[in-house]
Amino acid sequence: MNGTEFDLMEAVEVRPAARVEEAVKIYGLGATEVRALNHVSVEFPAERFTAIMGPSGSGKSTLLHCAAGLDSLTAGSAYLGDTELGSLPDRKLTLLRRERIGFVFQAFNLVPTLTVRENITLPLDLAGSRVDTDWLTTLIDVVGLGDRLAHRPTELSGGQQQRVAVARALVSRPEVVFADEPTGNLDSRSGAEVLGLLRRAVDEIRQSVVMVTHDPTAAGHADQVVFLADGKLVDTMQQPTADRVLDRMKEFDNRVATVGRRG
Ligand SMILES: Nc1ncnc2c1ncn2[C@@H]1O[C@H](COP(=O)(O)OP(=O)(O)OP(=O)(O)O)[C@@H](O)[C@H]1O
């Protein structure tokens, strides 16, 4: 292998699916100003599962929303692949979110009047795209909802509803799936099923996944964890385990407690 080929492989290896550079997000003005992101630069690698962790109010959801084009940065840049989100007019940003990103939210956000099947294919229907029936069959099989396709969301458990939401996020084979506390409303068993699905999506279909979570066990399913504190990126961890993530989070708690005692 010559040097150029090696360089190319290296470049492919580290290709980010999404990233932010020097991201600043300020909410409010003057006395009510909150600096939710304070010069954060982070890459979310393609075909990997990244968890975003940190204490409450550290800026996790803000980072996810700005990286996914749901909210805009005050300063700095957010990229999906090579596309800089801040330069896009609203209409193009809406299309980008619809066609290139999959979303999973804590509250499932399914359409109650649609069946399970219709909810899953909704992103394709909105985009006017053809449903790849082989892919749909595979997805339905993977999420284990084959016998529920004609049901409405209210006829499903929370865990089943979130599995529908994951299938919906994956159906258009987006460049990145962004998940905001996807297990926050689930018991531990349903949560583990949803995390297992996201893990399989990365391992088996090379999906890129970025997930905000409070839960060290959930973060233990990821390939890497990025830690935020006070709107800043303070650490990253490769190949995390729930125990290592928990220990890292305890360090934050201890620091807050120590600072609090000093104060
Ligand atoms: N729309 C908003 N208007 C004003 N302040 C906001 C808004 N959204 C978030 N904030 C503030 O920005 C900071 C970061 O919030 P963010 O929701 O990103 O944190 P988080 O780490 O996701 O918190 P949690 O774990 O509690 O969900 C917090 O101080 C929060 O109060």
PDBQT file of the ligand as one rigid body, heavy atoms in Angstrom, charges set to zero:
ROOT
HETATM    1  N1  LIG A 301     -35.350  27.778  24.826  1.00  0.00    +0.000 N 
HETATM    2  C1  LIG A 301     -34.533  28.124  25.841  1.00  0.00    +0.000 A 
HETATM    3  N2  LIG A 301     -34.581  29.363  26.360  1.00  0.00    +0.000 NA
HETATM    4  C2  LIG A 301     -33.756  29.754  27.371  1.00  0.00    +0.000 A 
HETATM    5  N3  LIG A 301     -32.849  28.925  27.935  1.00  0.00    +0.000 NA
HETATM    6  C3  LIG A 301     -32.776  27.669  27.467  1.00  0.00    +0.000 A 
HETATM    7  C4  LIG A 301     -33.604  27.201  26.405  1.00  0.00    +0.000 A 
HETATM    8  N4  LIG A 301     -33.297  25.898  26.156  1.00  0.00    +0.000 NA
HETATM    9  C5  LIG A 301     -32.311  25.580  27.028  1.00  0.00    +0.000 A 
HETATM   10  N5  LIG A 301     -31.996  26.643  27.811  1.00  0.00    +0.000 N 
HETATM   11  C6  LIG A 301     -30.950  26.681  28.853  1.00  0.00    +0.000 C 
HETATM   12  O1  LIG A 301     -29.717  26.292  28.248  1.00  0.00    +0.000 OA
HETATM   13  C7  LIG A 301     -28.980  25.469  29.139  1.00  0.00    +0.000 C 
HETATM   14  C8  LIG A 301     -28.714  24.129  28.455  1.00  0.00    +0.000 C 
HETATM   15  O2  LIG A 301     -29.961  23.442  28.275  1.00  0.00    +0.000 OA
HETATM   16  P1  LIG A 301     -30.060  22.001  27.634  1.00  0.00    +0.000 P 
HETATM   17  O3  LIG A 301     -31.511  21.635  27.598  1.00  0.00    +0.000 OA
HETATM   18  O4  LIG A 301     -29.306  21.961  26.374  1.00  0.00    +0.000 OA
HETATM   19  O5  LIG A 301     -29.278  21.117  28.713  1.00  0.00    +0.000 OA
HETATM   20  P2  LIG A 301     -29.302  19.547  28.926  1.00  0.00    +0.000 P 
HETATM   21  O6  LIG A 301     -27.907  19.167  29.286  1.00  0.00    +0.000 OA
HETATM   22  O7  LIG A 301     -29.925  18.861  27.752  1.00  0.00    +0.000 OA
HETATM   23  O8  LIG A 301     -30.235  19.437  30.208  1.00  0.00    +0.000 OA
HETATM   24  P3  LIG A 301     -31.175  18.236  30.716  1.00  0.00    +0.000 P 
HETATM   25  O9  LIG A 301     -30.265  17.080  30.943  1.00  0.00    +0.000 OA
HETATM   26  O10 LIG A 301     -31.743  18.770  32.006  1.00  0.00    +0.000 OA
HETATM   27  O11 LIG A 301     -32.200  18.008  29.645  1.00  0.00    +0.000 OA
HETATM   28  C9  LIG A 301     -29.793  25.355  30.411  1.00  0.00    +0.000 C 
HETATM   29  O12 LIG A 301     -29.322  26.311  31.326  1.00  0.00    +0.000 OA
HETATM   30  C10 LIG A 301     -31.189  25.689  29.963  1.00  0.00    +0.000 C 
HETATM   31  O13 LIG A 301     -31.942  26.244  31.003  1.00  0.00    +0.000 OA
ENDROOT
TORSDOF 0
